[in-house]
Amino acid sequence: MRARSWLFTPGDRPDRFGKAAVAGADVAVLDLEDAVAPADKIRARTAVAGALGEVKGYVRVNGVDTPWHDEDLCAVAGRPGLLGVMLPKTETPDMVDGIGVPVVALVESAAGVENAALIAARPNVVRLAFGSVDFALDVGATDDDFLYARSRLVVVSRAQGIGAPVDGVTTALDDSDRTSRDARRGRALGFAGKMCLHPRQVGPVNDAFSPTEGELAWARRVVAAAADGGAVRVDGQMIDKPRLEAARRLLKSGSRQDA
């Protein structure tokens, strides 16, 4: 529920495995897929499997259509620090079948977006994540807004009762303002977190997905004013049951992040 920032670390760089916690990331993602060259896959797998215990996190395994997928799963299965796996290029629900740990399904294609509800319905899928860069390549887009795709992942996640989805990366590594804008847009659409490529992106992402002091103050005023039930007026706005519930969720979210 608190997972706002998901920081990727290359699986062949064990010297960096502990940096997610130092950077303040909510989730470490040890990457065996895109960040690792084919010649280094076996070495990376061995390093990640050996580190799970001292390090806790998700592992992004290689896709089901690659020669490394099955051995990736076997290597990390049962490791004490494994929280789950991130499965790239998830396009159909059968791709997650047989994975005996929690799965974050990366939706990175038109087929994945089309089948998102079926994927989210699988019992081992705990979240969807939007692979926006690969999605752009798949559909031939140059704009990265993808409002329909993002909104669909939010809607099906809620409909299937799983956690809110995780938004895609911001590739501008040195532009913290861009990272912050992208993260705030994702939050406004209903995403609960965002994937990060560099430790310097963690702070802006955590801030964007955390309620501000102004939001918390508004929520406290709403809850206090609505203590007797019924619609009330707060700051010139009508507050009914849905907005009261939104205020309560903000306060609950703030208390989790303070914990």
N, C-alpha and C positions, 0 to 999 in steps of 0.2 A: 504493500500500500504506500510506502514511503519512497519507492524507487523512482527518483526523478532523473538522475544522471546515470547513464550506462557507458562507462569508459572502456574503449577497446585497447587492448595491449597485444602486440604481435606475439604469437606463441613461441617464436624462436628467439625472443629476447627476455629470458628469465630474470635478468637484472632489473627489468622494469615491472615485474609482476606485482610488487608491493606498492607501486606508485598510485594506484587507484585510491587506496585508503588515505595516503598522504595528501592527495589532491582533494579529498572530500567527496569522492564519487560514491553514490549510494550502491552501485553494483559494478563489480569488475567483470569484464568480458574478455577472457583469454581466447585469442583468435587463431584458429587453425586454417581459416579459409583465405580471404583476399589478402591479408597482410603477410602471408607466408608464400614464398616461391616454391614451385613444385619440388625442386631439389632439396628443400629444407623441411618438407612435410613430416617426415619420420622423426627427425631431430626435434622438431617443435612439439610433436605429439608426446614424445618421451618427456620433454621438459615440462609440459603442462600437466601430464599425469603425475609426475613426481612432485610438482608444487602444490597440487590440490590436497590440502591438509593444513599447511602453513597459510595458504591463500584460499579464501572462499570466493566463489563466483560462478558465473555461467561460462560455458565454453561454446564458442561458435565453431561447430564442426563443419567439415566439408559437405557439400550437397549430396543428395542421394544418387545423383547421376555421375559421381566421381569415383575413382578407384580407392579413395581414402576414407570414404564415409563409414563403412562398417567397422574398420579398425579404429577409427576415431572414437566411435561409441564404445567399443570394447575396452579401449585404453582408459577412458575416464569413468566408466560405470563403476559405482560402488566406492569411488574415492571420497574421503570424508569431507572435503571442502566443496564438493560439487553441489551447486544449487539447482542446476538444470542445464539444458543445452539450448542454444539458439540455432535454429535450423534455417539455413539460407535457401532462397528461391523456392519457398513453399508454394506450390501451385494447386495441389489436390489434397484432400483429407487423408488419403491412404499413405502419403509421404510421412506422416507423423506416427502412423501405426507401428507398434512394436518398440517404440522408444519408451523405456520404462522409467523415465525421470520427467520432471516438469519441462515443458517445451515452450519457448518463445518462438513463434512461427514468423519468420521474416517474409513479408509479402512484398515482392519485388517485380511483379509483372502484371499484365492485364489479366492473365488467367488466374493469378493469385487473388487479385481484387474481386474478380467475378465469383470465385469460390470461397471468399473469405468467411461467409456464414457457416459453410460446411466445415471449414478448417477449425474455426473457433468452437464448434460444437464437439470436437474430439475431447474426451475426458482428460487427456494429459496436456492439453494446450492451456496455459495459464495467461498468456498475453499474445497479442499480435504486435508486430513491429513493422514500420513502413520503410522499405528500402528505396528511398526516393531517387537515388542516383541510378540504380539499375532499372527502376521503373521508367525514368525518362528515356533511357536507352531503348527499352523495349517498345515504347509507344512512339518513339521518334519526336519527343517534345523538347523544346528549348526553354520553355517557361517551367518553373519548378513549383508553381502554386498547387496544382493537383487537388483542387478543392473537393471534387467528387470522390476521388480515391481515399483521401484522408477522412472525409466525413463518413464514407462507407465503413471504414475500419472502426471508427468510433461507434457507429450505430450497431454494427453486428456484435461488437464486444459487449456492449450493454445488453443487447437482446439475448445473448448467450450466457450472460452472468459471469463473464470473466473480467479480469482487471482491464482498466482503460488502456488503450494502445500506447506504444512508444514511438515517437516521431523519428524521422530520418536525420542524418548527419547534416551539419553545415560544413562545407568543404573549405570555406575561407578561414583557415586556421588562426590567422593573426588579427581577425576582425571581430573583436569581442562584441561590438555594437550589433553586428549582423547576427552573431550567435544569439544574443539576447532578443533581438526582434523575431528571429525564427522561432525561438522557444516560446515567446509570449503568444505568437500566432498559434502555435500548436496547442498551448494551454487553452486559448480562447475557443478552439475548435473541439475541445474535449479530450485531448491527449493528456496523459498523466506524467510523461517523461520524455526524454530525448537522448538519442545516442550521441556520444562524443568521440572525436578522433584524437583529441589532445587534452592534456590536463588543464590547460588554461581555459578550456571551454566549460569546465565543470562548474565554476563559480557562477557565471552568467546563467547557466541552465538551472542550477539549484535555486537561484534567486527568482527566476521567471516562473518556476513551478511551485513557489512558496507564496502563501498569502502575504501581502504587504501589511504594514502596521495600519495603514488607512483602511484596508479591507477588513482587518480584524476589528478595528474600532467600530466600523459600520455594522459588522455582524453582532457585536455586543449590544449596540443600541437597538438593533432590530429585535434580538432575543428578549431584551429587557422590556421593550415596548409591547411585545406580543405575549407577555406572560399570561395575560388573562384570556387569550384566544381571540379569534376573529381578526378581521382586517384592521390594520392601523396605518397611521401616516408617520413616516420617518424621513427626515431630510427632504420634505416636499414630495415624497414618492409614496404611492400606495403599496403596502406590504401585505400580501395574502399568503396563503399556505405554501405555495411553491417557493416564494422568496424567503420565507421563514426557514424552510428546509435548507435552502442554499446557504443562509447565514449559519445555521447549525453545522453544516458540512465544512464551511470555512474554519469555524472554531475548532472542530475536530481535527482538521488537517493541520492547523497551527500547533495544536497540542502534540500531535505525532512528531512533528519536526523538531519540537523543543525537547522531546524525550531523549 
